[in-house]
Amino acid sequence: MTSQRAPAEETISVRPAVPPSELLYRPFLAASLLLAALIGFLLAIHVPLGRLMDTGRPERTADLIQAHGQAQLLGFAGLYVMGMTFRLLPRFASARLQLQPLAPAALAAMVAALLLRAAVMPLTSGELHHALLLASATGVLLAVACFFLIVAATLLAGARRPDASGFAFLLGAAMVLLAAEAALGASIHAVDAGSRAVSYLEDTAVVQMELLGFVLVVVAGVGLRALPTISGRQRPERTAKALPAWLAGSAAVHAGALLFLDYVSYSQAAVSLSGAALLVFGLGLFALLWHAAVLRPAANRLRPASRPHLWLVRGAFVWLAAAGGLMAYFGGRSLAGGDIIPQNDFDAVRHTLGVGVITNLIFGMSLLILPETAVERQSPNRQRLLAFALAVLVNAAALLRVAPALAGTRWSDDARNLLMAAAGSLAETAVLIFAAYLLRLMWRTRGGRVA
């Protein structure tokens, strides 16, 4: 009797597929980078070049400036924060993400609203322009309402271990919802007044709520959880609970005072309140800087392959210190002198935070914590060179963009516009490099095979 041995099975090493819910963040990050590259930073080049060469119409330029701000805050930063919230919140709160079908609706509504604002509205006029302004504001409100419902349902219905970071996510979601409601009200006000764009004070209030109350509150929640551990420090549990509320509260008071000045009356008390709230927010940024401990590490807990990415994170916290100082100074000066904070000062603060802090953090934290980049580090790669190049480009862009705002009328318009266009070009180069890198990794690991 002849015995036959069964042929050995061929062994194939395949990474396990990740459930689709684990990849919910990917479309948000991809849309964030594409909106930044194709709209946000391009407008940062186009607008100052148009002024430099004296081309275009002033009313169209006003549309494009507000479109640039919304594309950067809600598109680049906002969609990134939303995507990372969907990735991190279930882990932080030990909960399953609730109401997941609302996520694609939020993404579609936000992208459509921002494209409408940037690509269509500047080309229209009259009643059509007003209708599109209202449609864009309504789309943003729909998107952030979906986001808020997902975050609230996850924390209030499913969280088994709610913590300070979860509270920060909820506060940030509530603040961006308030900002969207204020933006829709401001758009209705503009239509009633027959204006093409939202008024300066209303737009400033909305932008401050989005930037200070939404993006930076979430940054504080995540940063106070993750960064002290990286720096060899103990997590500041009490500060992690109090600081997001401090930041959200002072941002809400600051924006509310600006809206009061526009809607009710130009009162000295409201001017002083807006300055005091900005001063308090600046002090909160110093508290975040101290407790995150990025610039005063006791140790470096990262593996050697990940350490170059801290160049970007540390750069962000250097700019955070600068932003805190500017806020404290501008807010204190407004409080003492009784004058509203000038437009150039707001512009300097926004770009210190937007380019210096947020762009550095998006690149640096993506390289540190995303699974796609972690997989790349398992083999020889060029992440060290990438981190160095991004750090040089972003910090140079921040310096060139903030300097003209601080200089104000002491520099000529041509010099300021030239520097702003150069800053936009450097930032555009950085985001194109990073987008090409991350989107390539996402494509290579499509189908969920990232672990």
C-alpha positions in Angstrom: 0.0 0.0 0.0 1.5 3.3 -1.1 1.0 6.2 1.3 0.6 9.5 -0.2 1.4 12.7 1.6 -0.9 15.6 1.1 0.8 18.6 -0.6 1.8 21.3 1.8 -0.3 24.4 1.7 1.3 27.5 0.3 1.8 30.0 3.1 1.1 33.6 2.2 1.8 36.4 4.6 -1.1 38.9 4.4 -1.8 41.7 6.7 -5.2 41.4 8.3 -7.9 43.7 6.8 -9.0 46.5 9.1 -12.7 47.1 9.5 -14.1 50.0 7.4 -14.9 51.9 10.6 -11.2 52.0 11.4 -10.5 53.8 8.1 -13.2 56.4 8.5 -10.5 59.1 9.0 -8.9 58.6 5.6 -11.3 60.4 3.3 -11.3 63.4 5.7 -7.5 63.6 5.7 -7.3 63.2 1.9 -9.9 66.0 1.4 -8.1 68.2 4.0 -4.9 68.0 2.0 -6.5 68.4 -1.4 -8.5 71.5 -0.3 -5.3 73.0 1.2 -3.3 72.3 -1.9 -5.9 73.2 -4.6 -7.7 76.1 -2.9 -6.4 77.3 0.4 -2.7 77.9 -0.2 -3.2 78.7 -3.9 -5.4 81.6 -2.8 -2.7 82.6 -0.4 -0.5 83.1 -3.5 -3.2 84.4 -5.9 -4.6 87.2 -3.7 -1.3 89.1 -2.8 0.0 88.6 -6.4 -3.3 90.1 -7.7 -2.8 93.1 -5.5 0.9 93.4 -6.4 0.1 93.4 -10.1 -3.1 95.5 -9.7 -5.3 92.9 -11.4 -8.8 91.7 -10.5 -11.8 93.5 -9.0 -11.8 94.6 -5.3 -15.2 92.9 -4.6 -13.9 89.6 -6.0 -10.7 89.9 -3.9 -12.9 90.3 -0.7 -14.7 87.1 -1.7 -11.5 85.2 -2.2 -10.0 86.4 1.1 -13.0 85.0 3.0 -12.9 81.8 0.9 -9.2 81.4 1.7 -9.9 81.7 5.4 -12.7 79.1 5.3 -10.8 76.7 3.1 -7.9 76.7 5.5 -9.8 76.7 8.8 -12.7 74.4 7.9 -11.1 72.5 5.0 -7.4 72.0 5.8 -7.5 72.2 9.6 -11.2 71.4 10.2 -11.5 68.2 8.1 -8.2 67.0 9.5 -9.4 67.5 13.1 -12.7 65.8 12.2 -10.9 62.8 10.7 -8.5 62.4 13.6 -11.4 62.7 16.0 -13.0 59.7 14.3 -9.8 57.8 14.7 -8.8 58.8 18.2 -12.0 59.3 20.1 -13.0 55.6 20.2 -9.6 54.7 21.5 -9.5 57.5 24.1 -13.0 56.8 25.4 -13.0 53.0 24.9 -16.2 53.4 22.9 -17.5 52.4 19.5 -18.0 55.4 17.2 -21.7 56.1 17.0 -23.8 57.4 14.1 -21.1 56.5 11.6 -23.4 56.9 8.5 -23.4 60.7 9.3 -19.7 60.9 8.6 -19.8 60.7 4.8 -22.7 63.3 4.8 -20.5 65.6 6.9 -17.6 65.3 4.5 -19.7 65.8 1.4 -21.5 68.8 2.8 -18.3 70.5 3.9 -16.4 69.9 0.7 -19.4 71.1 -1.4 -19.8 74.2 0.7 -16.2 75.2 0.5 -16.0 74.5 -3.2 -19.1 76.7 -3.7 -17.5 79.5 -1.6 -14.1 79.5 -3.4 -14.8 78.4 -7.0 -18.3 79.6 -7.8 -19.3 82.6 -5.6 -16.5 85.0 -6.7 -17.7 84.6 -10.3 -21.4 85.6 -9.6 -23.2 88.7 -8.5 -26.7 89.8 -7.4 -29.3 87.4 -6.2 -27.4 84.4 -7.4 -24.4 85.4 -5.3 -26.5 85.9 -2.2 -28.2 82.5 -2.8 -24.9 80.8 -3.0 -23.6 82.5 0.1 -26.6 81.2 2.1 -26.2 77.7 0.5 -22.5 77.6 1.4 -23.2 78.6 5.0 -26.0 76.1 5.3 -23.7 73.3 4.0 -21.1 74.1 6.6 -23.8 74.1 9.3 -25.1 70.7 8.1 -21.5 69.2 8.1 -20.6 70.4 11.6 -24.0 69.4 13.0 -23.3 65.8 11.8 -19.9 66.0 13.4 -21.3 67.2 16.7 -23.9 64.5 16.8 -21.3 61.8 16.2 -19.0 63.1 18.9 -21.8 63.6 21.4 -23.5 60.3 20.8 -20.1 58.4 21.1 -19.3 60.1 24.4 -22.8 60.3 26.0 -24.1 56.9 24.8 -21.2 54.6 24.3 -18.2 55.7 26.3 -17.1 53.3 29.0 -14.1 55.5 30.0 -14.8 59.2 29.4 -11.7 61.3 30.0 -10.4 64.8 29.6 -9.6 64.4 25.9 -13.1 63.3 25.2 -14.4 66.4 27.0 -12.1 68.5 24.7 -13.5 66.8 21.6 -17.1 67.6 22.8 -16.2 71.2 23.6 -14.5 71.7 20.2 -17.5 70.1 18.3 -19.9 72.4 20.2 -17.8 75.5 19.4 -17.6 74.8 15.7 -21.4 74.2 15.7 -21.8 77.7 17.3 -19.5 79.1 14.8 -21.5 77.6 11.9 -24.7 79.0 13.3 -23.1 82.5 13.7 -21.8 82.2 10.1 -25.3 81.5 8.8 -26.7 84.4 10.7 -23.9 86.6 9.4 -24.7 85.5 5.8 -28.4 86.3 6.3 -27.4 89.7 7.6 -25.1 90.3 4.6 -28.0 89.3 2.2 -30.4 91.7 3.9 -27.9 94.5 3.7 -27.2 93.8 0.0 -23.5 93.1 0.7 -21.4 90.6 -1.2 -19.5 89.4 1.8 -19.9 89.0 5.6 -19.0 92.2 7.5 -15.5 92.4 9.1 -16.5 92.0 12.8 -18.9 89.1 12.0 -16.3 87.3 9.9 -13.6 87.9 12.6 -15.9 86.5 15.3 -16.7 83.4 13.2 -13.0 82.8 12.4 -12.0 83.2 16.0 -14.5 80.6 17.1 -13.4 78.2 14.4 -9.7 78.7 15.1 -9.6 79.3 18.9 -12.7 77.5 20.0 -12.6 74.4 17.8 -9.2 73.6 16.4 -7.1 74.7 19.4 -9.4 73.2 22.0 -9.1 69.8 20.3 -5.3 70.3 19.9 -5.2 70.9 23.7 -7.2 67.8 24.4 -5.0 65.6 22.3 -1.7 67.3 23.1 -2.2 67.1 26.9 -2.8 63.3 26.6 -0.1 62.3 24.1 2.8 64.8 24.3 3.8 64.6 28.0 4.3 60.9 27.7 6.5 61.4 24.6 8.5 64.0 26.6 8.9 61.8 29.7 6.6 63.8 31.8 3.5 62.8 33.8 0.1 63.6 32.3 -1.4 66.7 33.9 -4.9 65.2 34.6 -6.4 68.2 36.3 -5.0 70.6 33.8 -6.2 68.4 30.9 -9.8 68.8 32.2 -9.7 72.5 33.0 -7.6 73.9 30.1 -10.0 73.0 27.2 -12.8 74.7 29.1 -10.6 77.7 29.8 -9.8 78.0 26.1 -13.3 77.4 24.8 -14.8 79.8 27.4 -12.4 82.7 26.6 -12.9 82.1 22.8 -16.7 82.2 23.2 -16.5 85.5 25.2 -14.1 87.1 22.8 -16.3 86.2 19.7 -19.5 87.1 21.6 -18.1 90.6 22.3 -17.2 91.1 18.7 -20.7 90.1 17.6 -22.2 92.5 20.2 -20.1 95.3 18.7 -21.6 94.6 15.3 -25.1 93.7 16.1 -26.0 95.7 19.2 -23.8 98.7 19.8 -20.2 99.8 19.7 -19.7 100.0 23.5 -16.5 100.5 25.4 -17.4 97.6 27.7 -17.6 95.2 24.7 -14.3 96.4 23.3 -12.6 95.9 26.7 -14.3 92.5 27.1 -13.0 91.3 23.7 -9.4 92.4 24.6 -9.6 90.8 28.1 -10.8 87.5 26.6 -8.0 87.4 24.1 -5.5 88.1 26.9 -6.9 85.2 28.9 -6.8 82.9 25.9 -3.1 83.8 25.3 -2.4 82.9 28.9 -4.1 79.6 28.3 -1.7 78.9 25.4 1.2 79.4 27.8 -0.4 76.9 30.2 -0.7 74.4 27.3 2.9 75.1 26.3 4.1 74.3 29.8 2.0 71.2 30.5 2.5 69.6 27.1 6.3 69.7 27.9 7.4 69.5 24.3 10.0 72.2 24.8 11.1 71.0 28.3 11.4 67.2 27.9 12.6 65.0 30.7 13.3 62.2 28.2 12.6 61.2 24.6 10.3 58.2 24.6 10.2 57.9 20.8 12.1 55.3 18.8 15.0 56.7 16.9 13.1 56.4 13.5 10.3 58.7 14.8 12.5 61.3 16.5 13.0 63.6 13.5 9.2 64.2 13.4 9.5 66.1 16.7 11.2 68.9 14.7 7.8 69.7 13.4 6.0 69.4 16.7 8.6 71.5 18.5 8.4 74.1 15.8 4.7 74.2 16.3 5.1 74.9 20.0 7.6 77.6 19.4 5.0 79.3 17.3 2.4 78.6 20.0 4.5 80.6 22.4 4.7 83.4 19.9 0.9 83.3 19.5 0.4 83.4 23.2 2.6 86.4 23.5 0.9 88.2 20.7 -2.5 87.5 22.1 -1.6 88.6 25.6 0.0 91.8 24.2 -2.8 92.7 21.8 -5.5 91.8 24.2 -3.9 93.7 27.1 -3.3 96.8 24.9 -7.0 96.7 23.8 -8.1 96.3 27.4 -5.9 99.2 28.7 -6.4 101.6 25.8 -10.1 100.9 25.0 -9.5 100.4 21.3 -10.6 97.5 19.3 -7.8 95.2 18.1 -6.7 96.3 14.6 -7.1 94.0 11.6 -3.4 93.6 11.1 -3.0 92.3 14.7 -5.8 89.7 14.2 -4.1 88.8 10.9 -0.7 88.2 12.6 -2.3 86.0 15.3 -4.3 83.9 12.8 -1.3 83.2 10.7 1.0 82.5 13.6 -1.5 79.9 14.6 -2.6 78.7 11.2 0.8 78.4 9.5 3.2 78.1 12.4 1.2 76.0 14.8 -1.5 74.1 12.9 0.4 73.2 9.7 3.5 72.1 11.7 1.2 69.9 13.9 -0.7 68.4 11.0 2.5 67.3 9.3 4.4 66.3 12.5 1.6 64.4 14.3 0.6 62.6 11.0 4.1 61.3 10.7 4.2 60.3 14.3 0.8 58.6 14.8 -0.8 57.6 11.6 -0.6 53.8 10.9 0.4 54.4 7.2 3.5 56.2 8.2 4.3 53.7 11.0 4.2 50.9 8.4 6.6 52.9 6.3 9.1 53.2 9.2 9.4 49.4 9.4 11.7 49.5 6.3 14.3 52.0 5.2 12.6 55.2 4.2 13.1 58.9 3.8 10.9 60.2 6.6 13.9 62.0 8.2 14.6 64.0 5.1 10.8 64.6 4.6 10.5 65.9 8.2 13.5 68.2 7.7 12.2 69.6 4.4 8.7 70.2 5.7 10.0 71.9 8.9 12.2 74.3 6.8 9.4 75.1 4.4 6.6 75.6 6.9 8.6 77.7 9.4 10.0 79.9 6.6 6.4 80.4 5.3 5.2 81.3 8.8 7.9 83.8 9.3 7.4 85.4 5.9 3.6 85.6 6.4 3.5 86.9 10.0 6.2 89.6 9.5 4.1 91.7 7.0 1.1 91.6 9.3 3.2 92.8 12.3 4.9 95.5 10.2 1.5 96.8 9.0 1.7 100.2 7.3 5.4 100.6 8.2 6.1 98.6 5.1 4.9 99.3 1.6 2.0 97.4 0.2 4.2 96.0 -2.6 6.7 94.6 -0.1 4.0 93.1 2.1 2.2 91.5 -0.8 5.5 90.1 -2.2 6.3 88.5 1.1 2.8 87.1 1.5 3.0 85.5 -2.0 6.4 84.0 -1.2 5.0 82.6 2.1 2.1 81.1 0.2 4.4 79.5 -2.3 6.6 77.9 0.4 3.5 76.5 2.2 2.0 75.3 -1.1 5.2 73.4 -1.8 5.2 71.8 1.6 1.5 70.7 1.4 2.0 69.3 -2.1 5.0 67.3 -0.9 3.2 66.0 2.1 0.0 65.3 0.3 1.8 63.3 -2.4 3.6 61.3 0.3 0.6 60.5 2.5 -1.9 59.8 -0.4 0.7 57.5 -1.9 0.8 55.5 1.3 -2.9 55.4 1.6 -3.2 54.1 -2.0 -0.6 51.4 -1.3 -2.4 50.3 1.8 -5.9 50.6 0.3 -8.4 47.9 1.3 -7.6 48.4 5.0 -4.3 46.6 5.1 -2.4 49.0 7.3 -1.6 47.0 10.4 
